[in-house]
Amino acid sequence: MRIRRLATLFVAGLLFTTLLGCQNSPGQVFSPTSDLHVVGVQPAFVQPKESSSSSSSSSSATTVTLPAVNVYFRITNGVSAFLENYQIRYLAANGQPLANGRFDHAGALSVFLQAAALGGGTASDTSTGTGTGTSTSTSSGGGQTIISQYTGYCAIEVMNPAVHSYMTNGTASYTDDISPVVANVTLRGRDLNDHALSASFNVTLSTTVLVEEN
């Protein structure tokens, strides 16, 4: 009887200890995988931006930039995560790999996504990478609305100069454009329980220049 009671107390103590340190404990029951979701992409329709500004001499300068894509995440179960790398595959309008995959590439990331506290709290604005934080406002852009509560974000350069040059055939004529192009982006990493995780999203690339006046 005494042995049975000691065994019961041992199991109860082990269970209590495991529950206290569930993010770092082994196993799937008390060490869940981070429930990571992509909740917003801005812009979801990526196009070059042309900005013009006037100087004091009444002359104007024009600059064309290729914007990065901001990816917003939500973690719903309180298990924070790290993003370690990304992979981008480009697809032509017919669904085939763009230029037989010539421009597909991968890269490293160092982004910490702080999970929001369970029970209605929010994550603190901390980061070891591109950025994390919270938002209480809803905005839209690039064809997709960003959900008001997100627990982290990162920026990815999807339309790089090489892809843009290929899409325009190196000319300024829109008749030469290879557009639209879909970029499929996969982000990979690990959570604080050392489980591998991944998240994917698509954005559309266009060579039509968006003109912005400063």
C-alpha positions as CSV (number, residue, x, y, z in Angstrom):
1,M,0.0,0.0,0.0
2,R,2.8,2.4,0.9
3,I,4.6,1.5,-2.3
4,R,1.5,2.3,-4.3
5,R,1.1,5.6,-2.6
6,L,4.7,6.6,-3.3
7,A,4.3,5.6,-6.9
8,T,1.1,7.8,-7.2
9,L,2.9,10.8,-5.6
10,F,5.9,10.3,-8.0
11,V,3.6,10.3,-11.0
12,A,1.7,13.3,-9.8
13,G,4.9,15.2,-9.1
14,L,6.3,14.3,-12.5
15,L,3.1,15.5,-14.2
16,F,3.1,18.8,-12.3
17,T,6.7,19.4,-13.2
18,T,6.1,18.7,-16.8
19,L,3.1,21.0,-17.0
20,L,5.2,23.8,-15.5
21,G,7.8,23.5,-18.2
22,C,5.7,22.4,-21.1
23,Q,7.5,24.6,-23.7
24,N,10.8,22.8,-23.0
25,S,9.7,19.3,-22.1
26,P,10.0,16.3,-24.4
27,G,7.1,14.6,-26.1
28,Q,4.1,15.8,-28.0
29,V,1.5,15.8,-25.3
30,F,3.0,18.3,-23.0
31,S,5.4,19.8,-25.6
32,P,3.1,21.0,-28.4
33,T,4.3,22.3,-31.7
34,S,3.8,26.0,-32.3
35,D,0.5,26.7,-33.9
36,L,1.9,29.2,-36.4
37,H,-0.2,30.8,-39.1
38,V,0.4,33.4,-41.8
39,V,-2.4,36.0,-41.2
40,G,-1.4,38.7,-43.7
41,V,0.9,39.6,-46.6
42,Q,1.6,43.1,-47.7
43,P,1.7,43.7,-50.5
44,A,0.2,40.5,-51.9
45,F,0.5,42.1,-55.4
46,V,4.1,43.2,-55.8
47,Q,5.0,45.8,-58.4
48,P,7.9,48.3,-58.8
49,K,7.3,51.7,-57.1
50,E,8.4,54.9,-58.8
51,S,8.8,57.9,-56.5
52,S,9.5,61.4,-57.8
53,S,10.6,64.4,-55.8
54,S,11.2,68.0,-56.7
55,S,14.3,69.8,-55.6
56,S,14.8,73.5,-54.9
57,S,15.9,74.0,-58.5
58,S,12.5,72.8,-59.8
59,S,14.0,69.7,-61.2
60,S,12.6,66.3,-60.3
61,A,14.4,63.0,-59.6
62,T,12.8,59.6,-60.2
63,T,13.6,56.5,-58.3
64,V,12.3,53.0,-59.0
65,T,12.4,50.5,-56.1
66,L,11.4,46.9,-55.7
67,P,9.5,46.6,-52.4
68,A,10.0,43.8,-49.9
69,V,7.0,41.8,-48.7
70,N,6.0,42.0,-45.1
71,V,4.6,38.7,-43.8
72,Y,2.5,38.8,-40.6
73,F,2.1,35.8,-38.3
74,R,-0.1,34.7,-35.4
75,I,0.7,32.0,-32.9
76,T,-2.4,30.7,-31.1
77,N,-1.1,28.3,-28.5
78,G,1.6,30.3,-26.7
79,V,4.7,28.4,-28.1
80,S,7.1,30.9,-29.6
81,A,9.2,30.1,-32.7
82,F,12.3,30.9,-34.7
83,L,12.3,31.3,-38.5
84,E,15.6,30.1,-39.8
85,N,15.4,30.0,-43.6
86,Y,13.1,30.6,-46.7
87,Q,12.7,29.2,-50.2
88,I,11.1,31.0,-53.1
89,R,9.9,29.2,-56.3
90,Y,8.7,31.3,-59.2
91,L,5.8,30.2,-61.5
92,A,5.0,31.6,-64.9
93,A,1.4,32.5,-66.0
94,N,1.0,29.0,-67.4
95,G,1.9,27.4,-64.0
96,Q,5.3,26.1,-65.1
97,P,8.5,27.0,-63.3
98,L,9.8,30.4,-64.5
99,A,12.8,29.9,-66.7
100,N,13.0,26.2,-65.6
101,G,13.6,27.3,-62.1
102,R,16.6,29.5,-62.8
103,F,15.6,32.1,-60.3
104,D,14.4,29.8,-57.5
105,H,16.5,30.4,-54.5
106,A,16.8,30.0,-50.7
107,G,18.2,32.1,-48.0
108,A,18.8,32.3,-44.2
109,L,16.6,34.1,-41.7
110,S,17.1,35.0,-38.0
111,V,13.7,35.9,-36.8
112,F,12.2,35.3,-33.4
113,L,8.3,35.2,-33.3
114,Q,7.2,35.9,-29.7
115,A,3.9,34.2,-29.1
116,A,1.1,36.2,-27.4
117,A,0.4,35.3,-23.8
118,L,-2.5,32.9,-23.5
119,G,-5.7,34.2,-21.8
120,G,-6.0,37.4,-23.7
121,G,-2.6,39.0,-23.3
122,T,-0.4,40.2,-26.1
123,A,3.2,39.6,-27.0
124,S,5.9,42.1,-26.1
125,D,7.6,44.0,-28.8
126,T,10.9,42.0,-28.8
127,S,12.9,40.8,-31.7
128,T,16.2,39.1,-32.6
129,G,15.5,39.3,-36.3
130,T,13.5,41.3,-38.8
131,G,10.7,42.1,-36.4
132,T,8.0,41.1,-34.1
133,G,5.2,43.0,-32.4
134,T,1.5,43.4,-32.1
135,S,-1.1,45.5,-33.8
136,T,-4.5,46.6,-32.7
137,S,-5.5,48.3,-36.0
138,T,-6.7,46.8,-39.3
139,S,-5.1,47.9,-42.5
140,S,-5.1,46.7,-46.1
141,G,-2.8,46.9,-49.1
142,G,-1.6,44.9,-52.1
143,G,-4.9,43.1,-52.3
144,Q,-4.9,41.5,-48.8
145,T,-6.1,42.7,-45.5
146,I,-3.8,42.3,-42.5
147,I,-5.7,40.9,-39.5
148,S,-5.6,43.2,-36.6
149,Q,-3.9,41.0,-34.0
150,Y,-0.6,39.6,-35.1
151,T,2.2,38.4,-33.0
152,G,5.2,38.8,-35.3
153,Y,6.3,39.7,-38.8
154,C,9.3,39.4,-41.2
155,A,10.3,41.0,-44.5
156,I,11.3,39.0,-47.6
157,E,12.7,40.3,-50.8
158,V,10.6,38.4,-53.4
159,M,11.0,40.5,-56.5
160,N,14.7,40.9,-56.8
161,P,16.5,42.8,-59.6
162,A,17.3,39.6,-61.5
163,V,13.7,38.4,-61.6
164,H,12.5,41.9,-62.5
165,S,15.0,42.1,-65.4
166,Y,13.9,38.7,-66.7
167,M,10.2,39.7,-66.5
168,T,10.8,42.8,-68.5
169,N,13.3,41.2,-70.9
170,G,15.6,44.0,-70.0
171,T,13.4,46.6,-71.9
172,A,11.1,49.4,-70.9
173,S,8.3,48.1,-73.3
174,Y,5.3,46.6,-71.5
175,T,4.7,44.4,-74.6
176,D,7.8,42.4,-73.7
177,D,6.7,41.7,-70.1
178,I,6.5,38.2,-68.9
179,S,3.7,38.9,-66.4
180,P,2.2,38.0,-64.0
181,V,4.5,35.7,-62.1
182,V,3.5,33.9,-58.9
183,A,6.1,33.6,-56.2
184,N,5.6,30.7,-53.8
185,V,7.4,31.3,-50.6
186,T,8.0,28.7,-47.9
187,L,9.4,29.7,-44.5
188,R,11.0,27.1,-42.2
189,G,12.2,27.1,-38.6
190,R,11.8,25.5,-35.2
191,D,9.7,26.3,-32.1
192,L,10.9,26.5,-28.5
193,N,10.0,22.9,-28.1
194,D,12.5,22.1,-30.9
195,H,9.8,21.0,-33.4
196,A,10.3,21.7,-37.0
197,L,7.7,24.0,-38.6
198,S,6.9,25.7,-41.9
199,A,4.5,28.2,-43.3
200,S,3.8,29.1,-47.0
201,F,2.2,31.9,-48.9
202,N,1.9,33.2,-52.5
203,V,2.3,36.6,-53.9
204,T,1.8,37.9,-57.5
205,L,4.6,39.8,-59.2
206,S,3.8,42.5,-61.8
207,T,6.1,44.8,-63.8
208,T,3.5,47.6,-64.0
209,V,5.1,50.5,-62.2
210,L,3.2,52.1,-59.3
211,V,3.8,55.8,-59.4
212,E,3.9,57.7,-56.1
213,E,4.2,61.4,-55.8
214,N,6.1,62.8,-52.9
